[in-house]
Structures are given as structure tokens and as C-alpha cells.
Amino acid sequence: MLSLLAGCPSNPGTQKRVKQPALKNAPPIEHVIIISIDTLRADHLGCYGHPLVKSPNIDAFAKESVVFTNHLSAAPTTLASHTSLLTGTYPHTHGAPKNFFVLGDENETLAEVLAKDGFDCAGVIGAFPLDPLFNLDQGFAHYDAKYTIGHEKGVVDQHQRLAEEVTDAAIRWLDKRTPQKAPAADRLFMFVHYFDVHWPYEAPFKYRRLYGETGSREKGTMENIERARAMLAEGEKDPKRLEKALHLAKALDNEYCAEISYCDEHVGRFFEDLKKRGIYDKSLIILTSDHGETMHEHRKYFSHGMTVYDSEVHTPLIVRFPGKLHAGKRVPQIVSNVDIVPTTLHLLNLPETTRMEGTSFATIVDGDLPERQPVFAEATKPWWDERFHDTSGWVNQKKFQCVRSESFKYVARDPDQLYGFYDLQVDRDEQNNLIDSTDSKHVKLIADFKKRLAHWQKQANPIPAFEDTSPETQRKMHDLGYAAAVNDPVDATTN
């Protein structure tokens, strides 16, 4: 069964295409490859400063690339954020407020744009939230979404696949490409999606003892994750319970890290295959994530989707140019995943549509980036509570939203009047809410960010989308760990 998202006026049809000024030092890009590691927090990679996580292949890739240290995802949910990544638009424009939605054809994906310019476009998908059913495959000539975990007697019980299988599928497609099957075989666009880091955290056995001391380990099952959520919530009123809850949450964090190390191995294997084929150094290669995961930093929210804390929306963005241009450069300016499509088109000297809301950061090839305006992100939960569900306009309008610059963040959820303001220079984990600060600098910034958020909210004009509420789709999502709403807290705090 499909239900139409109410209150969503359509955007205009065909949009005028706009070309950015030519770049002086544009590198010679033959291919474009985007790798997305679902649920990967930026601060859980070695190249972003994590003291323990072993991510040698991604770290080596980062040394050859430009690392953006303040990259924000538009939403902390798989479909909403990946649609922003591949269209250059915020959810309140592309129309997918959360998983389960079937995207409108009016959306124009990067694959559609590049296919028109002669690129051979392939997607390799790690899990059901990006299934062709949801129409994100627009523009891809090849879209491999075959799931294998729990496969027995023709039945798949989790509708995802391991990183090893994702890399194998990407390599198989490269093996099969011929001039006959791909007339423009000299140019390719690949979107490769890994899902392993997403809960449950159950990496292959050899990785499960990488982190944590003997006796302090816990299996990263959905049961344990749900138990950690409940214990952390209960621990707010019981210090002894909280101590046990934090112990469990940190043990699960170790299993999350193990998934990262496992995924890193097979991302590295994909890189090696690209090198053998002579593709690697001719490509614009972008490694990123759709969202992160709140662990023990914000006690009630061991998950993603409910908040716009950096634990959920601060994600890696590592960009490698042909010839290792600007290798090792670290960029502190704020950027968003809605910027990736306009940047890619700018680098290829292709026009973008006026619907795109991102800002190209391609001028990095000509030197330092100019100052970027603050960016936005929106939570996608709670979707089951009428207090936070806007039926008159954009459905996510009453959920947590934020405005973020390099140094500060303002967050707001109007129905229950929860507001926060954080100085990220000294408070990366957003534990000290400065919303009532009397510091003149803070007062001025809060007022400015409030105005920016209000203006951004007014721009909501989503393309109509349908929610697939069929029992089959609900079952497949539930099998992946998308539990019932009662397992997710609503009474968010801003510390």
C-alpha cells in the first residue's frame, strides 16, 4: 500500500540549468566514484582523530585526498540523507522525510545528469533502505541491490549484504563492462554503498575481539542495543543503573568500531581493484557517509534519527582528485552533503539545475575556499507522535532542526520548546547548552541562527512522495532492525 505525503506542493517542472565559472586548475576527471559507508561517524576514523579505530585503508586514502573536517549530513536517516547526497537538495525539497518513501520522478539525481553526458552509471547497494523500490535508482543503467545475509533456502531475513559482497559486486560489474555493453566505456560513475556499520554491530568473527578488554565485551545484537537504550533512559534517575548502562553502551561502541575495521578492509580491496584497472588515478573519488550514530554521549539516544547532534550528522567527507591534487589538505570550512552534486558538476564543467540547494566547494582546486554560510540538518523522528508531525506543510518541520557553522550550532524543536546552542570549539560532544548565555557574542549568534532557520523552513516545497506502507516493506525494514516506535524515546533533552 502506498500513501501520499500530504501537504506537499510540487516544485516547478523543468528547471533552468546554471553553469558555474570555469575553474583555473580543474583536474582531468574521467570517472566519478562515490563511496558511502552507512552510519559512519566522522570521529570514528583514524584520519579524523580516533585514538583506537583501525581504518588503515581509509586513512591511507585520506593522505592522498582533501579531508573536510566539518561536513554535515542533511538528515540522520539513510534514504533522506542519501537522496540529499545524490540530488543536491534538502529533504524538504526532494520529498523523502525518512525511510519507506518512494521518491518522486521530478527529482534529478547525479546519475541522471551524468548519464546524459555519456557516463556509464552503476549503483551497488548494501541494504534494502536504498532498494530500487524507493526510486533512488533514477539514472543508473545498472543498480545492483541483491541481499544475502541470513539467506537460507531462498529466503533472505535481513535484506542486506556484507562489505565483502558489496566489493565483489562492484568488481563483477567492472569485469563485465565492454564497449558493446557500454558505448561510453571510457567514462563511468559508480555509487557504492556499504551497510555494515549500521546496527546490529556484528562484524565477522575475526574482527570482534579487536577492541575492548576481555570480560568487557558484548555482542552487538539488536537485543543488546535495545537493552542499552532502555538502561540509559532508566539510568537518568538511578546512578547505579546508569553506570551499568554506560558500560554496556561503551562495549557496543567497541563492536561498532569492529564493523568499521571490517568495512575498511573491503573498501581497501575496492581501491586496489580500481588501481589495477588504471581507473583510480583518473577518478574523482568521494568517500562519505549518510549519518552517524549516537552512542553514550547523549544517554537516551543510542541510535540515529531523533536528533541533530554531531554524533548523528557530522560525517566524513574525503575527496581524492586525480594526481593527488592537494593531498593531505584538511579543510575546516563547513560543508554539507547537499554540496556534493553541485561540486561534482562544477569540477566536470557541467551545469547544475536551479533546484539544487548546495554550494560548490570545487574552488578548493584553485586555492582556499571562501567562507561558507551555515548549513542545516533535520531529524526524521519521532514520526509516530502527532505533536511532531506537521501535516500542513513539510512533515519534518516540527522535529529537531539545526543551523551549524564551523564553530557553533543552534538546535530547535518547537512543539516542546527544546532549544540548544553549542560552542563546538570547546564542546565537541555538545554537553554544555549555552542557549541562556548572556555573552553578547552568543546572543547575537543565536538571534542570527534563529532567523536563518526560520528562512530555511519557509523554503520547504517538497516534491510529492509516497510512503510504502505495505506489510512486505514493513517486514523487510523490521528485519533490518527498524524496531517499533515504542523503542525510541521522544522526550529529547538538549543537555
C-alpha positions as CSV (number, residue, x, y, z in Angstrom):
1,M,0.0,0.0,0.0
2,L,1.3,3.5,-0.9
3,S,0.2,6.6,1.0
4,L,0.8,10.1,-0.4
5,L,2.7,12.5,1.7
6,A,0.2,15.2,2.5
7,G,0.7,18.9,2.2
8,C,3.4,18.8,-0.4
9,P,3.1,21.2,-3.3
10,S,5.1,20.2,-6.3
11,N,8.2,22.1,-7.4
12,P,8.2,23.6,-10.9
13,G,8.9,21.1,-13.6
14,T,11.9,21.7,-15.9
15,Q,14.5,23.9,-14.2
16,K,16.9,26.3,-15.9
17,R,20.4,24.9,-15.8
18,V,23.2,27.2,-14.5
19,K,26.9,26.8,-15.2
20,Q,29.5,27.8,-12.5
21,P,32.5,29.9,-13.5
22,A,35.3,27.8,-15.0
23,L,38.0,26.6,-12.6
24,K,41.6,27.6,-13.4
25,N,43.1,24.3,-12.1
26,A,40.3,21.8,-12.8
27,P,41.9,18.3,-12.7
28,P,41.3,16.0,-15.6
29,I,38.5,13.8,-14.3
30,E,37.5,10.8,-16.4
31,H,35.4,8.9,-13.8
32,V,33.4,9.7,-10.7
33,I,33.1,7.3,-7.8
34,I,31.1,7.9,-4.6
35,I,31.5,5.5,-1.7
36,S,29.0,5.8,1.1
37,I,29.6,3.9,4.4
38,D,26.2,3.9,6.1
39,T,26.1,5.1,9.7
40,L,29.8,6.1,9.9
41,R,30.6,8.9,12.3
42,A,33.5,11.1,11.3
43,D,35.1,10.9,14.7
44,H,35.4,7.1,14.5
45,L,38.1,7.1,11.8
46,G,41.8,7.3,12.4
47,C,42.2,10.2,9.9
48,Y,39.6,12.1,11.9
49,G,41.5,11.6,15.2
50,H,40.0,8.4,16.8
51,P,42.8,7.0,19.0
52,L,41.9,3.3,18.6
53,V,39.9,2.5,15.5
54,K,42.0,0.7,12.9
55,S,41.0,2.1,9.5
56,P,44.3,1.8,7.6
57,N,42.9,1.8,4.0
58,I,40.6,4.8,4.5
59,D,43.4,6.6,6.4
60,A,45.9,6.0,3.6
61,F,43.2,7.2,1.1
62,A,42.8,10.4,3.2
63,K,46.6,11.1,3.0
64,E,46.1,11.3,-0.8
65,S,43.0,13.4,-0.5
66,V,41.4,16.5,0.8
67,V,39.7,15.9,4.2
68,F,36.8,18.1,5.1
69,T,36.7,18.3,8.9
70,N,33.3,20.0,9.2
71,H,31.0,18.0,6.9
72,L,27.3,17.8,7.9
73,S,24.7,15.4,6.6
74,A,21.3,16.9,5.8
75,A,19.4,14.2,7.9
76,P,20.3,11.3,10.2
77,T,18.4,8.6,8.2
78,T,19.5,6.5,5.3
79,L,17.1,7.4,2.5
80,A,16.6,11.0,3.4
81,S,20.3,11.7,3.6
82,H,21.4,9.6,0.5
83,T,18.7,11.4,-1.5
84,S,20.3,14.7,-0.5
85,L,23.7,13.3,-1.4
86,L,22.6,12.3,-4.9
87,T,20.3,15.3,-5.7
88,G,22.0,18.3,-4.0
89,T,18.7,19.1,-2.3
90,Y,17.5,19.1,1.3
91,P,14.7,16.7,2.3
92,H,12.2,19.5,2.3
93,T,12.8,19.8,-1.4
94,H,13.4,16.2,-2.6
95,G,10.4,15.0,-0.5
96,A,11.7,11.9,1.4
97,P,11.3,12.7,5.1
98,K,12.5,9.2,6.2
99,N,12.9,5.6,5.1
100,F,10.0,3.9,3.4
101,F,9.3,6.7,0.9
102,V,9.1,6.3,-2.9
103,L,10.8,9.4,-4.4
104,G,9.1,11.5,-7.0
105,D,10.3,11.3,-10.6
106,E,10.7,15.1,-10.5
107,N,13.9,14.6,-8.6
108,E,17.0,14.7,-10.7
109,T,19.9,12.6,-9.5
110,L,23.5,12.9,-10.2
111,A,23.3,9.7,-12.2
112,E,20.6,11.2,-14.4
113,V,22.8,14.2,-15.1
114,L,25.9,12.2,-15.8
115,A,24.1,9.7,-17.9
116,K,23.0,12.5,-20.2
117,D,26.7,13.5,-20.5
118,G,27.7,10.0,-21.6
119,F,28.7,8.4,-18.3
120,D,28.0,4.7,-17.7
121,C,26.3,4.8,-14.3
122,A,26.2,1.9,-11.8
123,G,25.0,1.6,-8.3
124,V,25.9,-1.2,-5.9
125,I,23.7,-1.2,-2.8
126,G,24.3,-2.7,0.6
127,A,20.8,-2.8,2.0
128,F,17.1,-2.5,1.5
129,P,16.6,1.2,2.5
130,L,18.1,2.2,-0.9
131,D,16.3,-0.5,-2.8
132,P,15.0,0.3,-6.4
133,L,11.6,0.2,-4.8
134,F,12.2,3.6,-3.4
135,N,13.2,5.1,-6.8
136,L,16.7,6.4,-5.9
137,D,18.0,4.3,-8.9
138,Q,16.9,7.1,-11.3
139,G,19.6,7.4,-14.0
140,F,21.5,4.2,-13.2
141,A,21.9,1.8,-16.1
142,H,23.0,-0.8,-13.6
143,Y,21.7,-0.9,-10.0
144,D,22.7,-4.0,-8.1
145,A,20.6,-4.5,-4.9
146,K,20.9,-8.2,-4.2
147,Y,20.8,-9.0,-0.5
148,T,22.2,-12.2,1.1
149,I,22.5,-12.0,4.9
150,G,20.5,-14.8,6.5
151,H,20.0,-16.4,3.1
152,E,18.7,-19.9,3.5
153,K,16.5,-22.0,1.2
154,G,15.8,-19.0,-1.0
155,V,14.8,-16.7,1.9
156,V,16.6,-13.6,3.0
157,D,15.9,-12.4,6.5
158,Q,17.9,-9.2,6.7
159,H,17.9,-7.8,3.2
160,Q,21.4,-6.5,3.3
161,R,24.9,-7.9,2.4
162,L,28.3,-7.8,3.8
163,A,31.0,-5.4,2.7
164,E,32.9,-8.2,1.1
165,E,29.9,-9.0,-1.1
166,V,29.4,-5.3,-2.0
167,T,33.0,-5.0,-3.2
168,D,32.7,-8.3,-5.1
169,A,29.6,-7.0,-6.8
170,A,31.3,-3.7,-7.8
171,I,34.3,-5.7,-9.2
172,R,32.0,-8.0,-11.1
173,W,30.3,-5.1,-12.8
174,L,33.7,-3.7,-13.8
175,D,34.7,-7.1,-15.1
176,K,31.6,-7.2,-17.4
177,R,31.9,-3.8,-18.9
178,T,32.7,-4.0,-22.6
179,P,32.5,-1.4,-25.4
180,Q,29.5,-3.3,-26.8
181,K,27.5,-3.1,-23.5
182,A,28.7,0.4,-22.6
183,P,29.3,2.6,-25.6
184,A,30.9,5.3,-23.4
185,A,33.0,2.7,-21.6
186,D,35.8,5.3,-21.1
187,R,33.7,7.2,-18.6
188,L,31.9,5.8,-15.6
189,F,30.0,6.9,-12.5
190,M,29.8,4.4,-9.6
191,F,27.9,4.8,-6.4
192,V,28.9,2.1,-3.9
193,H,27.0,1.7,-0.6
194,Y,28.3,-0.3,2.4
195,F,25.8,-1.0,5.2
196,D,27.9,-3.0,7.8
197,V,28.5,-0.2,10.3
198,H,24.7,0.2,10.7
199,W,23.2,-1.7,13.7
200,P,23.3,-4.6,14.5
201,Y,27.1,-4.4,15.1
202,E,28.1,-8.0,14.2
203,A,31.3,-7.9,12.2
204,P,32.8,-11.2,11.1
205,F,34.3,-13.2,13.9
206,K,38.0,-12.2,13.4
207,Y,37.1,-8.6,14.0
208,R,35.0,-9.0,17.1
209,R,38.0,-9.0,19.5
210,L,39.8,-6.0,18.1
211,Y,38.5,-3.5,20.7
212,G,37.7,-3.7,24.4
213,E,39.3,-5.8,27.2
214,T,38.5,-9.4,27.9
215,G,35.4,-9.6,30.1
216,S,34.1,-6.2,29.0
217,R,32.9,-7.2,25.5
218,E,29.2,-7.5,24.5
219,K,27.7,-8.8,21.3
220,G,26.4,-6.0,19.0
221,T,22.9,-7.6,18.6
222,M,19.7,-5.6,18.3
223,E,18.7,-7.1,21.6
224,N,21.7,-5.6,23.3
225,I,21.3,-2.3,21.5
226,E,17.7,-2.1,22.7
227,R,18.7,-3.1,26.2
228,A,21.3,-0.3,26.2
229,R,18.7,2.3,25.1
230,A,16.4,1.2,27.9
231,M,19.1,1.1,30.5
232,L,20.4,4.5,29.6
233,A,17.0,6.1,29.8
234,E,16.3,4.4,33.2
235,G,19.7,5.5,34.4
236,E,18.7,9.1,34.3
237,K,17.1,8.5,37.7
238,D,19.4,5.7,39.0
239,P,23.1,6.3,39.2
240,K,23.9,2.6,39.7
241,R,21.8,1.7,36.7
242,L,23.5,4.4,34.7
243,E,26.9,3.0,35.4
244,K,25.9,-0.4,34.1
245,A,24.2,1.2,31.1
246,L,27.3,3.2,30.2
247,H,29.4,0.1,30.5
248,L,27.1,-1.7,28.0
249,A,27.0,1.3,25.7
250,K,30.7,1.6,25.5
251,A,31.1,-2.1,24.9
252,L,28.7,-1.8,22.0
253,D,30.7,1.2,20.7
254,N,33.7,-1.3,20.5
255,E,31.6,-3.6,18.3
256,Y,30.6,-0.6,16.2
257,C,34.4,0.1,15.8
258,A,34.9,-3.5,14.7
259,E,32.4,-3.1,11.9
260,I,34.3,0.0,10.7
261,S,37.6,-2.0,10.6
262,Y,35.9,-4.8,8.7
263,C,34.4,-2.4,6.2
264,D,37.7,-0.7,5.8
265,E,39.3,-3.9,4.6
266,H,36.9,-4.3,1.7
267,V,36.9,-0.6,0.8
268,G,40.6,-1.0,0.5
269,R,40.1,-4.1,-1.7
270,F,37.9,-2.0,-4.0
271,F,40.6,0.7,-4.2
272,E,43.2,-1.9,-5.1
273,D,41.0,-3.2,-7.9
274,L,40.5,0.3,-9.3
275,K,44.3,0.8,-9.3
276,K,44.9,-2.4,-11.2
277,R,42.4,-1.3,-13.9
278,G,44.0,2.2,-14.2
279,I,40.8,3.8,-13.0
280,Y,41.9,5.0,-9.6
281,D,44.1,7.9,-10.5
282,K,41.8,9.1,-13.3
283,S,38.8,9.5,-11.0
284,L,37.2,11.9,-8.7
285,I,36.7,9.6,-5.7
286,I,34.5,10.8,-2.8
287,L,34.2,8.8,0.4
288,T,31.4,9.8,2.8
289,S,28.5,8.6,5.0
290,D,24.8,9.4,5.2
291,H,24.8,9.8,9.0
292,G,26.5,8.7,12.2
293,E,25.2,7.1,15.4
294,T,24.6,8.5,18.9
295,M,26.2,6.2,21.4
296,H,26.7,7.1,25.1
297,E,27.3,10.8,24.6
298,H,23.5,11.6,24.8
299,R,22.1,9.0,27.1
300,K,18.7,8.5,25.8
301,Y,19.6,8.2,22.1
302,F,21.6,5.1,21.3
303,S,20.5,5.2,17.7
304,H,20.0,7.8,14.9
305,G,17.2,9.8,13.5
306,M,15.9,11.5,16.7
307,T,18.4,14.3,17.0
308,V,20.8,16.6,15.1
309,Y,23.7,16.2,17.5
310,D,27.1,15.9,15.7
311,S,27.2,12.3,16.7
312,E,24.5,11.8,14.1
313,V,25.1,14.4,11.4
314,H,28.9,15.1,11.5
315,T,30.1,12.7,8.9
316,P,33.3,12.1,7.0
317,L,34.0,13.7,3.6
318,I,37.2,12.7,1.9
319,V,37.8,13.8,-1.7
320,R,40.6,12.5,-3.8
321,F,41.4,14.3,-7.1
322,P,43.4,12.8,-10.0
323,G,47.1,13.2,-9.4
324,K,46.6,13.5,-5.7
325,L,45.9,17.2,-6.1
326,H,46.1,19.0,-2.6
327,A,46.9,15.6,-1.0
328,G,46.7,15.8,2.8
329,K,44.9,19.1,2.9
330,R,42.4,19.5,5.7
331,V,39.6,21.9,5.2
332,P,37.8,23.4,8.3
333,Q,35.1,25.3,6.4
334,I,31.6,24.0,6.9
335,V,30.2,21.9,4.0
336,S,27.0,19.8,3.6
337,N,26.3,16.6,1.7
338,V,23.9,18.7,-0.5
339,D,27.1,20.4,-1.8
340,I,28.5,17.2,-3.3
341,V,26.4,17.1,-6.5
342,P,27.0,20.8,-7.4
343,T,30.7,20.4,-6.6
344,T,31.0,17.3,-8.9
345,L,29.2,19.1,-11.8
346,H,31.4,22.2,-11.3
347,L,34.5,20.1,-11.5
348,L,33.2,18.5,-14.7
349,N,32.3,21.9,-16.1
350,L,28.7,20.8,-16.3
351,P,25.7,23.0,-15.5
352,E,23.5,22.4,-12.4
353,T,19.8,22.9,-12.0
354,T,18.4,25.8,-10.0
355,R,16.6,23.3,-7.8
356,M,19.9,22.3,-6.3
357,E,20.5,23.9,-2.9
358,G,24.1,23.0,-2.3
359,T,27.1,25.2,-2.8
360,S,30.0,24.0,-4.9
361,F,33.3,23.7,-3.0
362,A,35.1,22.9,-6.2
363,T,37.1,26.1,-6.0
364,I,39.3,24.2,-3.5
365,V,41.3,23.2,-6.6
366,D,42.2,26.9,-7.1
367,G,43.2,27.5,-3.5
368,D,41.4,28.0,-0.2
369,L,37.6,28.0,0.0
370,P,35.8,31.3,0.7
371,E,33.7,31.4,3.9
372,R,30.6,29.3,3.6
373,Q,27.2,30.2,5.0
374,P,26.0,27.9,7.8
375,V,24.3,24.7,6.8
376,F,21.2,22.9,8.0
377,A,20.1,19.4,9.1
378,E,16.8,17.9,10.3
379,A,15.8,15.0,12.4
380,T,13.4,12.4,10.9
381,K,11.9,11.1,14.2
382,P,9.6,10.9,16.0
383,W,7.3,10.2,13.1
384,W,4.7,8.4,15.3
385,D,3.8,11.2,17.6
386,E,1.3,13.8,16.3
387,R,2.9,16.6,18.3
388,F,6.0,16.4,16.0
389,H,4.2,15.7,12.7
390,D,3.4,18.7,10.5
391,T,0.5,17.8,8.3
392,S,0.1,21.3,6.9
393,G,3.5,21.8,5.3
394,W,6.8,19.8,5.5
395,V,6.3,16.7,7.6
396,N,9.6,17.1,9.5
397,Q,9.2,20.8,10.3
398,K,8.4,20.2,14.0
399,K,11.2,17.7,14.6
400,F,14.7,18.8,15.7
401,Q,16.4,21.0,13.2
402,C,19.7,22.8,13.4
403,V,21.9,25.5,11.9
404,R,25.6,24.8,12.0
405,S,28.7,26.8,11.2
406,E,32.3,25.6,11.8
407,S,32.2,26.7,15.4
408,F,28.6,26.9,16.6
409,K,25.3,25.1,16.4
410,Y,21.8,26.2,17.1
411,V,19.1,23.4,17.5
412,A,15.3,23.8,17.9
413,R,12.3,21.7,18.4
414,D,9.3,24.0,18.7
415,P,6.4,21.7,19.9
416,D,8.1,21.1,23.3
417,Q,10.2,24.2,23.2
418,L,13.5,22.4,23.3
419,Y,16.4,24.7,22.2
420,G,20.1,24.5,22.3
421,F,23.2,26.4,21.4
422,Y,26.7,24.9,21.5
423,D,30.2,26.2,21.1
424,L,31.8,23.4,19.1
425,Q,35.3,24.7,19.6
426,V,35.3,23.7,23.2
427,D,32.4,21.4,23.4
428,R,32.5,18.9,20.6
429,D,30.1,16.4,22.3
430,E,27.5,19.2,22.8
431,Q,27.2,18.7,26.6
432,N,27.0,22.4,27.6
433,N,23.9,24.1,26.4
434,L,24.5,27.9,26.1
435,I,21.0,28.8,25.0
436,D,20.6,31.2,28.0
437,S,24.1,32.7,27.7
438,T,24.4,36.4,28.3
439,D,27.6,36.6,26.4
440,S,27.0,39.3,23.7
441,K,28.6,37.2,21.0
442,H,26.4,34.2,21.8
443,V,23.2,36.4,22.0
444,K,24.0,37.8,18.6
445,L,24.7,34.4,17.0
446,I,21.6,32.8,18.5
447,A,19.4,35.6,17.0
448,D,21.1,35.3,13.6
449,F,20.8,31.5,13.6
450,K,17.1,31.7,14.6
451,K,16.5,33.9,11.6
452,R,18.4,31.6,9.2
453,L,16.4,28.6,10.4
454,A,13.1,30.4,10.0
455,H,14.0,31.5,6.5
456,W,15.2,27.9,5.6
457,Q,11.9,26.4,6.9
458,K,9.9,28.8,4.8
459,Q,11.7,27.4,1.7
460,A,10.1,24.0,2.1
461,N,8.5,23.0,-1.1
462,P,8.7,19.2,-1.3
463,I,8.3,17.1,-4.4
464,P,5.4,14.7,-3.8
465,A,6.5,11.4,-2.5
466,F,4.7,8.2,-1.4
467,E,5.2,6.1,1.7
468,D,5.2,2.4,1.1
469,T,3.2,1.0,4.0
470,S,2.8,-2.4,2.5
471,P,3.3,-5.3,5.0
472,E,6.1,-6.7,2.9
473,T,8.1,-3.5,3.0
474,Q,7.4,-3.1,6.7
475,R,8.6,-6.6,7.4
476,K,11.8,-6.1,5.4
477,M,12.6,-2.9,7.3
478,H,11.8,-4.5,10.6
479,D,14.1,-7.4,9.8
480,L,16.9,-4.9,9.4
481,G,16.4,-3.7,13.0
482,Y,14.0,-0.8,12.3
483,A,12.1,-1.5,15.5
484,A,8.7,-0.3,16.6
485,A,8.4,3.3,17.6
486,V,8.0,2.5,21.3
487,N,11.7,1.6,21.5
488,D,12.7,5.2,20.6
489,P,12.4,7.9,23.2
490,V,10.6,11.2,22.4
491,D,11.5,13.4,25.4
492,A,14.8,14.7,24.0
493,T,17.0,16.9,26.0
494,T,19.5,19.5,25.0
495,N,21.8,18.9,27.9
